[in-house]
Amino acid sequence: MLKIIFSTFLVVFLAELGDKTQLVTMLLSSKSTSKIPVFLGASLALISTTLIGVLCGSFVEKYIPQNVLNLVSGIAFILIGIIIIFK
């Protein structure tokens, strides 16, 4: 269980570094006189989106086989990469 927690933390932490969510949070924090409400608001937003992701993942897992999910996600990431390259 700790291995899953650590690997999930590491992957999400690295994925979130420098993304638009972090940049917006820094902008909001720089404009606010109190940093705690910005921290709490951003934390609640990330917790909420993570909850949605976990619930959706649990639902999808019941109806779509893992190999199909892997194939579809791989194709989606490749397509997104191609779109980003040519934009």
A tleap script that builds the chain and sets N, CA, C and O, in Angstrom:
source leaprc.protein.ff14SB
mol = sequence {
  NMET LEU LYS ILE ILE PHE SER THR PHE LEU
  VAL VAL PHE LEU ALA GLU LEU GLY ASP LYS
  THR GLN LEU VAL THR MET LEU LEU SER SER
  LYS SER THR SER LYS ILE PRO VAL PHE LEU
  GLY ALA SER LEU ALA LEU ILE SER THR THR
  LEU ILE GLY VAL LEU CYS GLY SER PHE VAL
  GLU LYS TYR ILE PRO GLN ASN VAL LEU ASN
  LEU VAL SER GLY ILE ALA PHE ILE LEU ILE
  GLY ILE ILE ILE ILE PHE CLYS
}
set mol.1.N position { 0.806 -1.191 0.000 }
set mol.1.CA position { 0.000 0.000 0.000 }
set mol.1.C position { 0.858 1.266 0.000 }
set mol.1.O position { 0.550 2.221 -0.713 }
set mol.2.N position { 1.927 1.280 0.792 }
set mol.2.CA position { 2.813 2.441 0.809 }
set mol.2.C position { 3.482 2.656 -0.545 }
set mol.2.O position { 3.732 3.791 -0.951 }
set mol.3.N position { 3.767 1.561 -1.234 }
set mol.3.CA position { 4.384 1.675 -2.561 }
set mol.3.C position { 3.439 2.387 -3.529 }
set mol.3.O position { 3.873 3.231 -4.315 }
set mol.4.N position { 2.162 2.051 -3.474 }
set mol.4.CA position { 1.169 2.694 -4.342 }
set mol.4.C position { 1.042 4.172 -3.981 }
set mol.4.O position { 0.979 5.024 -4.866 }
set mol.5.N position { 1.005 4.476 -2.691 }
set mol.5.CA position { 0.909 5.873 -2.246 }
set mol.5.C position { 2.115 6.663 -2.737 }
set mol.5.O position { 1.963 7.752 -3.291 }
set mol.6.N position { 3.312 6.116 -2.536 }
set mol.6.CA position { 4.525 6.821 -2.932 }
set mol.6.C position { 4.598 7.012 -4.443 }
set mol.6.O position { 4.912 8.105 -4.915 }
set mol.7.N position { 4.308 5.952 -5.206 }
set mol.7.CA position { 4.402 6.078 -6.663 }
set mol.7.C position { 3.348 7.041 -7.208 }
set mol.7.O position { 3.631 7.794 -8.139 }
set mol.8.N position { 2.139 7.029 -6.646 }
set mol.8.CA position { 1.103 7.971 -7.062 }
set mol.8.C position { 1.512 9.391 -6.729 }
set mol.8.O position { 1.373 10.292 -7.556 }
set mol.9.N position { 2.016 9.596 -5.516 }
set mol.9.CA position { 2.481 10.922 -5.117 }
set mol.9.C position { 3.557 11.423 -6.062 }
set mol.9.O position { 3.496 12.558 -6.535 }
set mol.10.N position { 4.531 10.590 -6.334 }
set mol.10.CA position { 5.657 11.001 -7.172 }
set mol.10.C position { 5.211 11.359 -8.584 }
set mol.10.O position { 5.623 12.386 -9.123 }
set mol.11.N position { 4.381 10.529 -9.180 }
set mol.11.CA position { 3.925 10.785 -10.548 }
set mol.11.C position { 3.087 12.062 -10.614 }
set mol.11.O position { 3.301 12.895 -11.495 }
set mol.12.N position { 2.140 12.223 -9.695 }
set mol.12.CA position { 1.282 13.414 -9.709 }
set mol.12.C position { 2.097 14.657 -9.368 }
set mol.12.O position { 1.911 15.704 -9.989 }
set mol.13.N position { 2.989 14.558 -8.399 }
set mol.13.CA position { 3.828 15.697 -8.016 }
set mol.13.C position { 4.661 16.180 -9.194 }
set mol.13.O position { 4.710 17.377 -9.475 }
set mol.14.N position { 5.311 15.256 -9.879 }
set mol.14.CA position { 6.140 15.639 -11.027 }
set mol.14.C position { 5.298 16.183 -12.181 }
set mol.14.O position { 5.716 17.107 -12.878 }
set mol.15.N position { 4.117 15.608 -12.376 }
set mol.15.CA position { 3.244 16.078 -13.455 }
set mol.15.C position { 2.721 17.483 -13.178 }
set mol.15.O position { 2.497 18.255 -14.111 }
set mol.16.N position { 2.526 17.818 -11.919 }
set mol.16.CA position { 1.960 19.117 -11.563 }
set mol.16.C position { 2.994 20.234 -11.497 }
set mol.16.O position { 2.628 21.408 -11.546 }
set mol.17.N position { 4.278 19.894 -11.388 }
set mol.17.CA position { 5.302 20.934 -11.287 }
set mol.17.C position { 5.302 21.803 -12.542 }
set mol.17.O position { 5.448 21.298 -13.655 }
set mol.18.N position { 5.139 23.086 -12.358 }
set mol.18.CA position { 5.232 24.017 -13.471 }
set mol.18.C position { 4.033 24.033 -14.402 }
set mol.18.O position { 4.089 24.676 -15.450 }
set mol.19.N position { 2.956 23.353 -14.058 }
set mol.19.CA position { 1.794 23.374 -14.944 }
set mol.19.C position { 0.960 24.616 -14.669 }
set mol.19.O position { 1.270 25.396 -13.769 }
set mol.20.N position { -0.102 24.794 -15.451 }
set mol.20.CA position { -0.908 26.008 -15.327 }
set mol.20.C position { -1.561 26.148 -13.963 }
set mol.20.O position { -1.768 27.267 -13.495 }
set mol.21.N position { -1.890 25.034 -13.314 }
set mol.21.CA position { -2.488 25.110 -11.979 }
set mol.21.C position { -1.511 25.741 -10.990 }
set mol.21.O position { -1.893 26.595 -10.191 }
set mol.22.N position { -0.267 25.321 -11.049 }
set mol.22.CA position { 0.727 25.877 -10.140 }
set mol.22.C position { 0.988 27.348 -10.453 }
set mol.22.O position { 1.152 28.158 -9.540 }
set mol.23.N position { 1.026 27.695 -11.731 }
set mol.23.CA position { 1.264 29.084 -12.108 }
set mol.23.C position { 0.113 29.988 -11.662 }
set mol.23.O position { 0.341 31.097 -11.178 }
set mol.24.N position { -1.124 29.509 -11.828 }
set mol.24.CA position { -2.285 30.294 -11.380 }
set mol.24.C position { -2.267 30.436 -9.857 }
set mol.24.O position { -2.572 31.506 -9.330 }
set mol.25.N position { -1.917 29.377 -9.161 }
set mol.25.CA position { -1.845 29.445 -7.700 }
set mol.25.C position { -0.787 30.459 -7.262 }
set mol.25.O position { -1.007 31.217 -6.317 }
set mol.26.N position { 0.362 30.475 -7.947 }
set mol.26.CA position { 1.401 31.460 -7.612 }
set mol.26.C position { 0.904 32.879 -7.872 }
set mol.26.O position { 1.166 33.785 -7.082 }
set mol.27.N position { 0.182 33.075 -8.986 }
set mol.27.CA position { -0.361 34.392 -9.307 }
set mol.27.C position { -1.367 34.837 -8.248 }
set mol.27.O position { -1.306 35.969 -7.767 }
set mol.28.N position { -2.286 33.951 -7.887 }
set mol.28.CA position { -3.276 34.285 -6.850 }
set mol.28.C position { -2.601 34.585 -5.514 }
set mol.28.O position { -3.010 35.494 -4.792 }
set mol.29.N position { -1.574 33.821 -5.196 }
set mol.29.CA position { -0.859 34.026 -3.937 }
set mol.29.C position { -0.127 35.366 -3.936 }
set mol.29.O position { -0.054 36.039 -2.908 }
set mol.30.N position { 0.408 35.744 -5.082 }
set mol.30.CA position { 1.141 37.012 -5.145 }
set mol.30.C position { 0.204 38.213 -5.008 }
set mol.30.O position { 0.624 39.283 -4.568 }
set mol.31.N position { -1.063 38.037 -5.384 }
set mol.31.CA position { -2.032 39.139 -5.296 }
set mol.31.C position { -2.792 39.153 -3.972 }
set mol.31.O position { -3.519 40.105 -3.687 }
set mol.32.N position { -2.634 38.128 -3.176 }
set mol.32.CA position { -3.379 38.022 -1.929 }
set mol.32.C position { -2.508 38.426 -0.750 }
set mol.32.O position { -1.308 38.154 -0.720 }
set mol.33.N position { -3.130 39.074 0.211 }
set mol.33.CA position { -2.380 39.439 1.411 }
set mol.33.C position { -2.278 38.264 2.378 }
set mol.33.O position { -1.371 38.210 3.208 }
set mol.34.N position { -3.219 37.318 2.264 }
set mol.34.CA position { -3.201 36.136 3.115 }
set mol.34.C position { -2.990 34.894 2.246 }
set mol.34.O position { -3.767 34.644 1.324 }
set mol.35.N position { -1.982 34.146 2.527 }
set mol.35.CA position { -1.628 32.978 1.707 }
set mol.35.C position { -2.425 31.730 2.073 }
set mol.35.O position { -2.612 30.855 1.227 }
set mol.36.N position { -2.892 31.631 3.298 }
set mol.36.CA position { -3.607 30.440 3.763 }
set mol.36.C position { -4.880 30.176 2.953 }
set mol.36.O position { -5.101 29.034 2.549 }
set mol.37.N position { -5.734 31.188 2.696 }
set mol.37.CA position { -6.932 30.909 1.887 }
set mol.37.C position { -6.594 30.431 0.471 }
set mol.37.O position { -7.300 29.586 -0.079 }
set mol.38.N position { -5.534 30.960 -0.115 }
set mol.38.CA position { -5.117 30.509 -1.446 }
set mol.38.C position { -4.673 29.050 -1.371 }
set mol.38.O position { -5.047 28.239 -2.218 }
set mol.39.N position { -3.883 28.724 -0.367 }
set mol.39.CA position { -3.437 27.346 -0.186 }
set mol.39.C position { -4.625 26.405 0.013 }
set mol.39.O position { -4.694 25.346 -0.610 }
set mol.40.N position { -5.552 26.790 0.875 }
set mol.40.CA position { -6.717 25.937 1.145 }
set mol.40.C position { -7.599 25.780 -0.090 }
set mol.40.O position { -8.066 24.679 -0.380 }
set mol.41.N position { -7.828 26.865 -0.817 }
set mol.41.CA position { -8.646 26.795 -2.022 }
set mol.41.C position { -8.014 25.908 -3.086 }
set mol.41.O position { -8.695 25.079 -3.689 }
set mol.42.N position { -6.714 26.079 -3.317 }
set mol.42.CA position { -6.015 25.258 -4.312 }
set mol.42.C position { -5.985 23.795 -3.871 }
set mol.42.O position { -6.157 22.895 -4.693 }
set mol.43.N position { -5.769 23.560 -2.599 }
set mol.43.CA position { -5.736 22.188 -2.087 }
set mol.43.C position { -7.090 21.502 -2.244 }
set mol.43.O position { -7.159 20.348 -2.666 }
set mol.44.N position { -8.165 22.211 -1.904 }
set mol.44.CA position { -9.509 21.640 -2.053 }
set mol.44.C position { -9.832 21.362 -3.519 }
set mol.44.O position { -10.476 20.361 -3.835 }
set mol.45.N position { -9.388 22.245 -4.414 }
set mol.45.CA position { -9.620 22.027 -5.846 }
set mol.45.C position { -8.896 20.775 -6.323 }
set mol.45.O position { -9.470 19.970 -7.057 }
set mol.46.N position { -7.641 20.604 -5.913 }
set mol.46.CA position { -6.877 19.423 -6.329 }
set mol.46.C position { -7.445 18.145 -5.716 }
set mol.46.O position { -7.482 17.102 -6.368 }
set mol.47.N position { -7.882 18.230 -4.474 }
set mol.47.CA position { -8.501 17.063 -3.833 }
set mol.47.C position { -9.785 16.686 -4.577 }
set mol.47.O position { -10.044 15.506 -4.813 }
set mol.48.N position { -10.583 17.686 -4.944 }
set mol.48.CA position { -11.846 17.423 -5.644 }
set mol.48.C position { -11.619 16.793 -7.017 }
set mol.48.O position { -12.296 15.830 -7.379 }
set mol.49.N position { -10.672 17.332 -7.776 }
set mol.49.CA position { -10.411 16.763 -9.102 }
set mol.49.C position { -9.814 15.369 -8.994 }
set mol.49.O position { -10.074 14.510 -9.838 }
set mol.50.N position { -9.014 15.141 -7.957 }
set mol.50.CA position { -8.453 13.811 -7.742 }
set mol.50.C position { -9.556 12.821 -7.386 }
set mol.50.O position { -9.550 11.688 -7.867 }
set mol.51.N position { -10.494 13.237 -6.553 }
set mol.51.CA position { -11.620 12.381 -6.199 }
set mol.51.C position { -12.421 12.005 -7.442 }
set mol.51.O position { -12.797 10.845 -7.613 }
set mol.52.N position { -12.681 12.979 -8.307 }
set mol.52.CA position { -13.398 12.701 -9.552 }
set mol.52.C position { -12.616 11.692 -10.399 }
set mol.52.O position { -13.199 10.762 -10.957 }
set mol.53.N position { -11.302 11.878 -10.491 }
set mol.53.CA position { -10.470 10.952 -11.259 }
set mol.53.C position { -10.508 9.535 -10.711 }
set mol.53.O position { -10.603 8.574 -11.474 }
set mol.54.N position { -10.436 9.403 -9.399 }
set mol.54.CA position { -10.465 8.075 -8.773 }
set mol.54.C position { -11.828 7.411 -8.975 }
set mol.54.O position { -11.903 6.225 -9.299 }
set mol.55.N position { -12.894 8.174 -8.784 }
set mol.55.CA position { -14.232 7.608 -8.962 }
set mol.55.C position { -14.484 7.209 -10.416 }
set mol.55.O position { -15.033 6.140 -10.683 }
set mol.56.N position { -14.087 8.062 -11.344 }
set mol.56.CA position { -14.254 7.732 -12.769 }
set mol.56.C position { -13.399 6.516 -13.142 }
set mol.56.O position { -13.846 5.641 -13.883 }
set mol.57.N position { -12.180 6.470 -12.628 }
set mol.57.CA position { -11.313 5.322 -12.897 }
set mol.57.C position { -11.894 4.030 -12.368 }
set mol.57.O position { -11.817 2.993 -13.027 }
set mol.58.N position { -12.471 4.084 -11.190 }
set mol.58.CA position { -13.096 2.891 -10.609 }
set mol.58.C position { -14.297 2.440 -11.437 }
set mol.58.O position { -14.514 1.241 -11.617 }
set mol.59.N position { -15.076 3.398 -11.938 }
set mol.59.CA position { -16.243 3.085 -12.756 }
set mol.59.C position { -15.814 2.481 -14.099 }
set mol.59.O position { -16.354 1.461 -14.528 }
set mol.60.N position { -14.847 3.114 -14.752 }
set mol.60.CA position { -14.386 2.655 -16.064 }
set mol.60.C position { -13.760 1.267 -15.969 }
set mol.60.O position { -13.942 0.434 -16.858 }
set mol.61.N position { -13.026 1.025 -14.894 }
set mol.61.CA position { -12.345 -0.258 -14.696 }
set mol.61.C position { -13.325 -1.428 -14.699 }
set mol.61.O position { -12.979 -2.528 -15.130 }
set mol.62.N position { -14.538 -1.194 -14.223 }
set mol.62.CA position { -15.531 -2.264 -14.138 }
set mol.62.C position { -16.052 -2.682 -15.507 }
set mol.62.O position { -16.481 -3.823 -15.683 }
set mol.63.N position { -16.020 -1.767 -16.483 }
set mol.63.CA position { -16.677 -2.030 -17.758 }
set mol.63.C position { -15.733 -2.133 -18.956 }
set mol.63.O position { -16.127 -2.641 -20.007 }
set mol.64.N position { -14.509 -1.665 -18.815 }
set mol.64.CA position { -13.559 -1.700 -19.931 }
set mol.64.C position { -12.310 -2.457 -19.494 }
set mol.64.O position { -11.729 -2.129 -18.460 }
set mol.65.N position { -11.884 -3.467 -20.260 }
set mol.65.CA position { -10.686 -4.240 -19.889 }
set mol.65.C position { -9.421 -3.362 -19.859 }
set mol.65.O position { -9.310 -2.380 -20.593 }
set mol.66.N position { -8.487 -3.741 -19.002 }
set mol.66.CA position { -7.260 -2.973 -18.799 }
set mol.66.C position { -6.468 -2.802 -20.098 }
set mol.66.O position { -5.943 -1.719 -20.357 }
set mol.67.N position { -6.374 -3.855 -20.918 }
set mol.67.CA position { -5.591 -3.735 -22.151 }
set mol.67.C position { -6.212 -2.718 -23.118 }
set mol.67.O position { -5.488 -2.034 -23.842 }
set mol.68.N position { -7.538 -2.616 -23.135 }
set mol.68.CA position { -8.206 -1.620 -23.986 }
set mol.68.C position { -7.932 -0.215 -23.442 }
set mol.68.O position { -7.675 0.709 -24.213 }
set mol.69.N position { -7.984 -0.055 -22.133 }
set mol.69.CA position { -7.672 1.244 -21.531 }
set mol.69.C position { -6.244 1.677 -21.855 }
set mol.69.O position { -5.998 2.835 -22.193 }
set mol.70.N position { -5.302 0.729 -21.749 }
set mol.70.CA position { -3.910 1.048 -22.056 }
set mol.70.C position { -3.754 1.482 -23.510 }
set mol.70.O position { -3.057 2.453 -23.804 }
set mol.71.N position { -4.405 0.760 -24.413 }
set mol.71.CA position { -4.305 1.076 -25.842 }
set mol.71.C position { -4.911 2.454 -26.133 }
set mol.71.O position { -4.294 3.280 -26.805 }
set mol.72.N position { -6.112 2.691 -25.624 }
set mol.72.CA position { -6.788 3.969 -25.887 }
set mol.72.C position { -6.000 5.130 -25.292 }
set mol.72.O position { -5.840 6.161 -25.945 }
set mol.73.N position { -5.495 4.979 -24.042 }
set mol.73.CA position { -4.724 6.074 -23.464 }
set mol.73.C position { -3.426 6.310 -24.199 }
set mol.73.O position { -3.009 7.455 -24.370 }
set mol.74.N position { -2.777 5.237 -24.639 }
set mol.74.CA position { -1.549 5.401 -25.417 }
set mol.74.C position { -1.797 6.155 -26.710 }
set mol.74.O position { -1.049 7.069 -27.058 }
set mol.75.N position { -2.846 5.773 -27.418 }
set mol.75.CA position { -3.196 6.460 -28.668 }
set mol.75.C position { -3.555 7.921 -28.397 }
set mol.75.O position { -3.152 8.807 -29.150 }
set mol.76.N position { -4.305 8.174 -27.332 }
set mol.76.CA position { -4.687 9.552 -26.995 }
set mol.76.C position { -3.458 10.414 -26.719 }
set mol.76.O position { -3.378 11.548 -27.191 }
set mol.77.N position { -2.500 9.883 -25.957 }
set mol.77.CA position { -1.287 10.653 -25.660 }
set mol.77.C position { -0.468 10.904 -26.915 }
set mol.77.O position { 0.094 11.987 -27.080 }
set mol.78.N position { -0.394 9.935 -27.787 }
set mol.78.CA position { 0.336 10.121 -29.053 }
set mol.78.C position { -0.341 11.205 -29.892 }
set mol.78.O position { 0.334 12.083 -30.430 }
set mol.79.N position { -1.666 11.148 -30.005 }
set mol.79.CA position { -2.401 12.157 -30.774 }
set mol.79.C position { -2.231 13.553 -30.184 }
set mol.79.O position { -2.038 14.526 -30.913 }
set mol.80.N position { -2.306 13.642 -28.859 }
set mol.80.CA position { -2.110 14.942 -28.208 }
set mol.80.C position { -0.701 15.461 -28.496 }
set mol.80.O position { -0.521 16.646 -28.777 }
set mol.81.N position { 0.285 14.588 -28.427 }
set mol.81.CA position { 1.664 14.980 -28.736 }
set mol.81.C position { 1.801 15.492 -30.160 }
set mol.81.O position { 2.458 16.506 -30.395 }
set mol.82.N position { 1.186 14.798 -31.110 }
set mol.82.CA position { 1.237 15.220 -32.515 }
set mol.82.C position { 0.562 16.574 -32.692 }
set mol.82.O position { 1.081 17.447 -33.387 }
set mol.83.N position { -0.585 16.745 -32.068 }
set mol.83.CA position { -1.305 18.025 -32.167 }
set mol.83.C position { -0.445 19.159 -31.592 }
set mol.83.O position { -0.369 20.238 -32.181 }
set mol.84.N position { 0.193 18.920 -30.462 }
set mol.84.CA position { 1.040 19.946 -29.843 }
set mol.84.C position { 2.239 20.287 -30.731 }
set mol.84.O position { 2.618 21.452 -30.847 }
set mol.85.N position { 2.825 19.279 -31.350 }
set mol.85.CA position { 3.992 19.516 -32.214 }
set mol.85.C position { 3.606 20.410 -33.404 }
set mol.85.O position { 4.364 21.310 -33.767 }
set mol.86.N position { 2.457 20.174 -34.002 }
set mol.86.CA position { 2.078 20.904 -35.204 }
set mol.86.C position { 1.260 22.164 -34.956 }
set mol.86.O position { 0.802 22.793 -35.910 }
set mol.87.N position { 1.071 22.539 -33.723 }
set mol.87.CA position { 0.359 23.803 -33.428 }
set mol.87.C position { 1.308 24.940 -33.324 }
set mol.87.O position { 0.891 26.073 -33.082 }
savepdb mol mol.pdb
quit
